[in-house]
């Protein structure tokens, strides 16, 4: 009888080393799935920043909150310089969306006063 294989169902080969534990670190990482995001010129600095300061999300969130304060302050001056800027409008929409998700999870959120 001929061998029948579905698409993408080729042979699977996996090496198992019985000497090492399933959860042993490989390359300084633990876990079943380890994700490396890009290259860094200073990986030790990035590792310390993520463990000691905050995640990328926290860092970007604080920058976005500060930028929103600056935009709101400039809007309050009333010269209208930012009013028609598409990037500012897109940023405010983004901040509204972020605030909606944060509030859904009972987290503090900075929401723009006006769109």
FIPALUM-917136 format. One record per atom (N, C-alpha, C): residue in three letters; atom name; z, x, y. Coordinates in Angstrom, 3 decimals. Layout:
FIPALUM-917136
aa, at, z, x, y
Ala, CA, Z, X, Y .
...
END
This chain:
FIPALUM-917136
aa, at, z, x, y
Unk, N, 0.000, 0.842, -1.175 .
Unk, CA, 0.000, 0.000, 0.000 .
Unk, C, 0.000, 0.891, 1.243 .
Unk, N, -0.833, 0.587, 2.265 .
Unk, CA, -0.876, 1.412, 3.457 .
Unk, C, 0.374, 1.243, 4.314 .
Unk, N, 0.692, 2.287, 5.082 .
Unk, CA, 1.841, 2.244, 5.992 .
Unk, C, 1.408, 1.517, 7.256 .
Unk, N, 2.180, 0.515, 7.656 .
Unk, CA, 1.880, -0.267, 8.853 .
Unk, C, 2.953, 0.007, 9.903 .
Unk, N, 2.551, 0.409, 11.109 .
Unk, CA, 3.493, 0.687, 12.196 .
Unk, C, 3.087, -0.110, 13.424 .
Unk, N, 4.074, -0.727, 14.041 .
Unk, CA, 3.846, -1.430, 15.302 .
Unk, C, 3.669, -0.409, 16.415 .
Unk, N, 3.072, -0.826, 17.552 .
Unk, CA, 2.959, 0.112, 18.682 .
Unk, C, 4.327, 0.638, 19.103 .
Unk, N, 4.376, 1.892, 19.465 .
Unk, CA, 5.595, 2.581, 19.911 .
Unk, C, 6.674, 2.626, 18.832 .
Unk, N, 6.265, 2.550, 17.556 .
Unk, CA, 7.261, 2.584, 16.483 .
Unk, C, 7.060, 3.781, 15.578 .
Unk, N, 6.849, 4.929, 16.176 .
Unk, CA, 6.649, 6.146, 15.399 .
Unk, C, 7.938, 6.613, 14.742 .
Unk, N, 7.850, 7.711, 14.025 .
Unk, CA, 9.012, 8.274, 13.352 .
Unk, C, 10.065, 8.700, 14.371 .
Unk, N, 11.308, 8.511, 14.010 .
Unk, CA, 12.426, 8.897, 14.869 .
Unk, C, 13.201, 9.993, 14.160 .
Unk, N, 13.419, 11.100, 14.853 .
Unk, CA, 14.173, 12.211, 14.293 .
Unk, C, 15.315, 12.514, 15.246 .
Unk, N, 16.520, 12.605, 14.711 .
Unk, CA, 17.678, 12.934, 15.530 .
Unk, C, 18.498, 13.979, 14.800 .
Unk, N, 18.801, 15.062, 15.476 .
Unk, CA, 19.643, 16.099, 14.894 .
Unk, C, 21.093, 15.736, 15.113 .
Unk, N, 21.879, 15.849, 14.060 .
Unk, CA, 23.313, 15.581, 14.156 .
Unk, C, 24.041, 16.819, 13.682 .
Unk, N, 24.888, 17.350, 14.547 .
Unk, CA, 25.667, 18.529, 14.213 .
Unk, C, 27.069, 18.065, 13.836 .
Unk, N, 27.431, 18.105, 12.554 .
Unk, CA, 28.739, 17.599, 12.138 .
Unk, C, 29.912, 18.470, 12.588 .
Unk, N, 29.618, 19.662, 13.085 .
Unk, CA, 30.697, 20.565, 13.496 .
Unk, C, 31.286, 20.123, 14.835 .
Unk, N, 30.460, 19.614, 15.748 .
Unk, CA, 30.962, 19.212, 17.054 .
Unk, C, 31.301, 17.731, 17.061 .
Unk, N, 32.234, 17.376, 17.871 .
Unk, CA, 32.650, 15.986, 18.004 .
Unk, C, 31.590, 15.196, 18.760 .
Unk, N, 31.510, 13.904, 18.470 .
Unk, CA, 30.563, 13.015, 19.145 .
Unk, C, 30.821, 12.975, 20.640 .
Unk, N, 32.081, 13.094, 21.055 .
Unk, CA, 32.441, 12.996, 22.463 .
Unk, C, 32.692, 14.353, 23.107 .
Unk, N, 32.230, 15.418, 22.497 .
Unk, CA, 32.462, 16.732, 23.085 .
Unk, C, 31.578, 16.916, 24.312 .
Unk, N, 32.052, 17.690, 25.294 .
Unk, CA, 31.254, 17.878, 26.505 .
Unk, C, 30.016, 18.714, 26.240 .
Unk, N, 28.942, 18.353, 26.885 .
Unk, CA, 27.704, 19.111, 26.819 .
Unk, C, 27.315, 19.470, 28.240 .
Unk, N, 27.300, 20.727, 28.555 .
Unk, CA, 26.942, 21.141, 29.898 .
Unk, C, 27.964, 20.705, 30.930 .
Unk, N, 29.226, 20.572, 30.530 .
Unk, CA, 30.269, 20.192, 31.474 .
Unk, C, 30.352, 18.701, 31.735 .
Unk, N, 29.668, 17.883, 30.926 .
Unk, CA, 29.671, 16.436, 31.127 .
Unk, C, 30.231, 15.751, 29.895 .
Unk, N, 30.900, 14.627, 30.122 .
Unk, CA, 31.409, 13.819, 29.034 .
Unk, C, 30.690, 12.485, 29.049 .
Unk, N, 30.579, 11.855, 27.915 .
Unk, CA, 30.074, 10.493, 27.885 .
Unk, C, 28.825, 10.347, 27.039 .
Unk, N, 28.518, 9.091, 26.755 .
Unk, CA, 27.347, 8.792, 25.955 .
Unk, C, 26.066, 8.922, 26.772 .
Unk, N, 26.132, 8.535, 28.062 .
Unk, CA, 24.980, 8.616, 28.938 .
Unk, C, 25.376, 9.419, 30.161 .
Unk, N, 24.673, 10.471, 30.434 .
Unk, CA, 24.922, 11.285, 31.618 .
Unk, C, 23.651, 11.294, 32.453 .
Unk, N, 23.786, 11.001, 33.733 .
Unk, CA, 22.639, 10.913, 34.615 .
Unk, C, 22.708, 12.035, 35.633 .
Unk, N, 21.632, 12.762, 35.774 .
Unk, CA, 21.530, 13.803, 36.790 .
Unk, C, 20.563, 13.296, 37.840 .
Unk, N, 21.012, 13.258, 39.100 .
Unk, CA, 20.181, 12.731, 40.164 .
Unk, C, 19.698, 13.888, 41.034 .
Unk, N, 18.500, 14.366, 40.762 .
Unk, CA, 17.889, 15.381, 41.602 .
Unk, C, 18.514, 16.751, 41.481 .
Unk, N, 17.983, 17.638, 42.285 .
Unk, CA, 18.449, 19.016, 42.325 .
Unk, C, 19.287, 19.229, 43.571 .
Unk, N, 20.212, 20.143, 43.510 .
Unk, CA, 21.044, 20.460, 44.666 .
Unk, C, 21.084, 21.967, 44.832 .
Unk, N, 21.067, 22.404, 46.085 .
Unk, CA, 21.178, 23.834, 46.335 .
Unk, C, 22.623, 24.303, 46.178 .
Unk, N, 23.567, 23.342, 46.167 .
Unk, CA, 24.990, 23.667, 46.004 .
Unk, C, 25.651, 22.611, 45.124 .
Unk, N, 25.391, 22.623, 43.815 .
Unk, CA, 25.920, 21.587, 42.929 .
Unk, C, 27.445, 21.523, 42.893 .
Unk, N, 28.115, 22.644, 43.067 .
Unk, CA, 29.580, 22.634, 43.052 .
Unk, C, 30.125, 21.897, 44.277 .
Unk, N, 29.453, 22.068, 45.421 .
Unk, CA, 29.865, 21.354, 46.639 .
Unk, C, 29.676, 19.858, 46.429 .
Unk, N, 28.522, 19.454, 45.887 .
Unk, CA, 28.275, 18.033, 45.640 .
Unk, C, 29.308, 17.455, 44.678 .
Unk, N, 29.627, 18.198, 43.629 .
Unk, CA, 30.611, 17.740, 42.650 .
Unk, C, 31.957, 17.525, 43.325 .
Unk, N, 32.379, 18.480, 44.166 .
Unk, CA, 33.663, 18.353, 44.862 .
Unk, C, 33.634, 17.212, 45.870 .
Unk, N, 32.519, 17.038, 46.568 .
Unk, CA, 32.415, 15.928, 47.521 .
Unk, C, 32.547, 14.588, 46.810 .
Unk, N, 31.862, 14.440, 45.692 .
Unk, CA, 31.918, 13.177, 44.963 .
Unk, C, 33.295, 12.906, 44.382 .
Unk, N, 33.973, 13.948, 43.924 .
Unk, CA, 35.288, 13.731, 43.324 .
Unk, C, 36.407, 13.678, 44.359 .
Unk, N, 36.299, 14.438, 45.463 .
Unk, CA, 37.401, 14.533, 46.427 .
Unk, C, 37.224, 13.660, 47.664 .
Unk, N, 35.977, 13.379, 48.064 .
Unk, CA, 35.727, 12.640, 49.308 .
Unk, C, 35.339, 11.203, 49.021 .
Unk, N, 34.272, 11.005, 48.314 .
Unk, CA, 33.833, 9.648, 48.006 .
Unk, C, 32.441, 9.636, 47.426 .
Unk, N, 32.110, 8.525, 46.784 .
Unk, CA, 30.794, 8.369, 46.179 .
Unk, C, 29.717, 8.355, 47.256 .
Unk, N, 28.469, 8.463, 46.818 .
Unk, CA, 27.366, 8.377, 47.773 .
Unk, C, 27.399, 7.027, 48.479 .
Unk, N, 27.708, 5.977, 47.741 .
Unk, CA, 27.779, 4.649, 48.342 .
Unk, C, 28.828, 4.565, 49.431 .
Unk, N, 29.986, 5.159, 49.187 .
Unk, CA, 31.045, 5.143, 50.201 .
Unk, C, 30.623, 5.939, 51.431 .
Unk, N, 30.026, 7.108, 51.209 .
Unk, CA, 29.596, 7.943, 52.333 .
Unk, C, 28.520, 7.236, 53.159 .
Unk, N, 27.516, 6.695, 52.493 .
Unk, CA, 26.445, 5.994, 53.203 .
Unk, C, 26.990, 4.740, 53.881 .
Unk, N, 27.911, 4.036, 53.228 .
Unk, CA, 28.497, 2.839, 53.817 .
Unk, C, 29.236, 3.134, 55.112 .
Unk, N, 29.980, 4.226, 55.140 .
Unk, CA, 30.710, 4.576, 56.363 .
Unk, C, 29.753, 4.996, 57.479 .
Unk, N, 28.681, 5.684, 57.124 .
Unk, CA, 27.674, 6.050, 58.126 .
Unk, C, 27.003, 4.787, 58.671 .
Unk, N, 26.663, 3.860, 57.781 .
Unk, CA, 26.016, 2.612, 58.211 .
Unk, C, 26.948, 1.800, 59.109 .
Unk, N, 28.234, 1.715, 58.744 .
Unk, CA, 29.196, 0.987, 59.579 .
Unk, C, 29.302, 1.612, 60.968 .
Unk, N, 29.337, 2.940, 61.031 .
Unk, CA, 29.424, 3.630, 62.327 .
Unk, C, 28.151, 3.407, 63.141 .
Unk, N, 26.999, 3.462, 62.492 .
Unk, CA, 25.739, 3.228, 63.190 .
Unk, C, 25.680, 1.800, 63.725 .
Unk, N, 26.177, 0.852, 62.959 .
Unk, CA, 26.206, -0.533, 63.424 .
Unk, C, 27.075, -0.680, 64.671 .
Unk, N, 28.209, 0.016, 64.719 .
Unk, CA, 29.069, -0.014, 65.905 .
Unk, C, 28.315, 0.525, 67.123 .
Unk, N, 27.582, 1.617, 66.945 .
Unk, CA, 26.808, 2.190, 68.048 .
Unk, C, 25.729, 1.206, 68.510 .
Unk, N, 25.016, 0.602, 67.573 .
Unk, CA, 23.969, -0.364, 67.919 .
Unk, C, 24.569, -1.564, 68.652 .
Unk, N, 25.693, -2.081, 68.134 .
Unk, CA, 26.335, -3.228, 68.786 .
Unk, C, 26.781, -2.857, 70.204 .
Unk, N, 27.277, -1.655, 70.382 .
Unk, CA, 27.708, -1.208, 71.711 .
Unk, C, 26.511, -1.124, 72.671 .
Unk, N, 25.400, -0.561, 72.196 .
Unk, CA, 24.210, -0.467, 73.034 .
Unk, C, 23.640, -1.850, 73.355 .
Unk, N, 23.701, -2.762, 72.378 .
Unk, CA, 23.260, -4.140, 72.628 .
Unk, C, 24.116, -4.803, 73.700 .
Unk, N, 25.416, -4.512, 73.673 .
Unk, CA, 26.341, -5.126, 74.627 .
Unk, C, 26.100, -4.643, 76.055 .
Unk, N, 25.481, -3.488, 76.217 .
Unk, CA, 25.187, -2.982, 77.560 .
Unk, C, 24.155, -3.856, 78.272 .
Unk, N, 23.365, -4.584, 77.488 .
Unk, CA, 22.474, -5.577, 78.055 .
Unk, C, 21.177, -5.072, 78.633 .
Unk, N, 20.793, -3.827, 78.394 .
Unk, CA, 19.524, -3.363, 78.951 .
Unk, C, 18.329, -3.753, 78.080 .
Unk, N, 18.585, -4.283, 76.890 .
Unk, CA, 17.521, -4.769, 76.015 .
Unk, C, 16.691, -3.683, 75.367 .
Unk, N, 17.122, -2.451, 75.437 .
Unk, CA, 16.338, -1.337, 74.897 .
Unk, C, 16.172, -1.437, 73.380 .
Unk, N, 17.173, -1.952, 72.689 .
Unk, CA, 17.103, -2.032, 71.233 .
Unk, C, 16.612, -3.379, 70.731 .
Unk, N, 16.517, -4.345, 71.617 .
Unk, CA, 16.230, -5.715, 71.211 .
Unk, C, 14.973, -5.905, 70.401 .
Unk, N, 13.906, -5.206, 70.722 .
Unk, CA, 12.625, -5.406, 70.046 .
Unk, C, 12.311, -4.331, 69.019 .
Unk, N, 13.218, -3.434, 68.784 .
Unk, CA, 12.960, -2.338, 67.855 .
Unk, C, 12.982, -2.857, 66.418 .
Unk, N, 11.878, -2.672, 65.692 .
Unk, CA, 11.771, -3.178, 64.315 .
Unk, C, 12.756, -2.484, 63.386 .
Unk, N, 12.986, -1.198, 63.585 .
Unk, CA, 13.919, -0.461, 62.724 .
Unk, C, 15.338, -0.983, 62.898 .
Unk, N, 15.721, -1.295, 64.135 .
Unk, CA, 17.060, -1.830, 64.399 .
Unk, C, 17.190, -3.217, 63.779 .
Unk, N, 16.163, -4.045, 63.932 .
Unk, CA, 16.184, -5.381, 63.345 .
Unk, C, 16.292, -5.304, 61.818 .
Unk, N, 15.531, -4.396, 61.198 .
Unk, CA, 15.587, -4.222, 59.744 .
Unk, C, 16.960, -3.723, 59.311 .
Unk, N, 17.544, -2.819, 60.105 .
Unk, CA, 18.881, -2.305, 59.785 .
Unk, C, 19.919, -3.418, 59.846 .
Unk, N, 19.819, -4.276, 60.856 .
Unk, CA, 20.771, -5.391, 60.969 .
Unk, C, 20.626, -6.350, 59.789 .
Unk, N, 19.400, -6.623, 59.379 .
Unk, CA, 19.178, -7.481, 58.205 .
Unk, C, 19.780, -6.838, 56.956 .
Unk, N, 19.584, -5.528, 56.818 .
Unk, CA, 20.171, -4.801, 55.694 .
Unk, C, 21.693, -4.928, 55.714 .
Unk, N, 22.281, -4.753, 56.895 .
Unk, CA, 23.742, -4.835, 57.012 .
Unk, C, 24.251, -6.240, 56.724 .
Unk, N, 23.473, -7.272, 57.080 .
Unk, CA, 23.850, -8.640, 56.715 .
Unk, C, 23.856, -8.800, 55.195 .
Unk, N, 22.832, -8.268, 54.535 .
Unk, CA, 22.754, -8.365, 53.074 .
Unk, C, 23.891, -7.603, 52.402 .
Unk, N, 24.177, -6.412, 52.908 .
Unk, CA, 25.284, -5.612, 52.354 .
Unk, C, 26.602, -6.350, 52.547 .
Unk, N, 26.815, -6.922, 53.732 .
Unk, CA, 28.049, -7.652, 54.016 .
Unk, C, 28.206, -8.847, 53.087 .
Unk, N, 27.117, -9.540, 52.797 .
Unk, CA, 27.169, -10.689, 51.891 .
Unk, C, 27.650, -10.269, 50.506 .
Unk, N, 27.101, -9.168, 49.999 .
Unk, CA, 27.508, -8.684, 48.669 .
Unk, C, 28.963, -8.225, 48.692 .
Unk, N, 29.347, -7.464, 49.727 .
Unk, CA, 30.731, -6.978, 49.811 .
Unk, C, 31.710, -8.146, 49.877 .
Unk, N, 31.403, -9.159, 50.690 .
Unk, CA, 32.300, -10.307, 50.820 .
Unk, C, 32.406, -11.080, 49.510 .
Unk, N, 31.316, -11.125, 48.758 .
Unk, CA, 31.349, -11.789, 47.454 .
Unk, C, 32.342, -11.106, 46.514 .
Unk, N, 32.567, -9.825, 46.734 .
Unk, CA, 33.504, -9.060, 45.909 .
Unk, C, 34.831, -8.817, 46.626 .
Unk, N, 35.091, -9.627, 47.660 .
Unk, CA, 36.346, -9.533, 48.424 .
Unk, C, 36.588, -8.145, 49.001 .
Unk, N, 35.521, -7.530, 49.519 .
Unk, CA, 35.619, -6.220, 50.157 .
Unk, C, 35.387, -6.393, 51.647 .
Unk, N, 35.983, -5.511, 52.437 .
Unk, CA, 35.793, -5.527, 53.880 .
Unk, C, 34.338, -5.194, 54.193 .
Unk, N, 33.752, -5.948, 55.141 .
Unk, CA, 32.348, -5.748, 55.470 .
Unk, C, 32.138, -5.801, 56.974 .
Unk, N, 31.255, -4.955, 57.473 .
Unk, CA, 30.843, -4.985, 58.876 .
Unk, C, 29.539, -5.776, 58.953 .
Unk, N, 29.597, -6.893, 59.661 .
Unk, CA, 28.418, -7.746, 59.793 .
Unk, C, 27.957, -7.718, 61.253 .
Unk, N, 26.663, -7.539, 61.503 .
Unk, CA, 26.168, -7.562, 62.878 .
Unk, C, 26.489, -8.892, 63.560 .
Unk, N, 26.768, -8.826, 64.871 .
Unk, CA, 27.075, -10.036, 65.629 .
Unk, C, 25.834, -10.895, 65.800 .
Unk, N, 24.718, -10.248, 66.083 .
Unk, CA, 23.459, -10.971, 66.305 .
Unk, C, 22.370, -10.346, 65.472 .
Unk, N, 21.373, -11.160, 65.115 .
Unk, CA, 20.222, -10.637, 64.365 .
Unk, C, 19.085, -10.349, 65.283 .
END
